[in-house]
């Protein structure tokens, strides 16, 4: 898949994908995957 090789896609596309991926991971973790005293923040 070209998205896995950042050299094959435009910089803006990879940047947008990376930001959305980080947000999705944070949302999933904060949706009940972590213990109540922990939370994930996107950097």
N, C-alpha and C positions, 0 to 999 in steps of 0.2 A: 504494500500500500504506500503510495507516494508520501502520505502525511507522516509516515514514520521516518522518512529521510528528509529532513528539513531543507536539504540542498536542492530538492526537486520541486519545491513550491515557493511561491512568492513570500517575501518576508512578512507582509501584512496578514496573509492567510494563516501562516504558522503562528504568528503572534495572537491572532484572534482565537484560533483553536486552543492554544496553550492557556489563555485566560479563561475560556469557557470550561476547559477540562478541570482546571484548579477550582473554579467555582462549583462545578458539579461534584467533585470529590468532597469539598467542604460541606455542601448541602447534604450529601448522603451521610457523612459522618455526624453532622449535627441533627440528622433526622432520627436519631435513636441508636446509632451504632457505637457511640462512646458512652462511657459511664456518666452519670449525671453531673459529676464534678469536673468534667473535662469538656472542651469545645474546640472546634477547628476554625481557624481564621485564614482566609486566603491572603497570601502575602502581596 
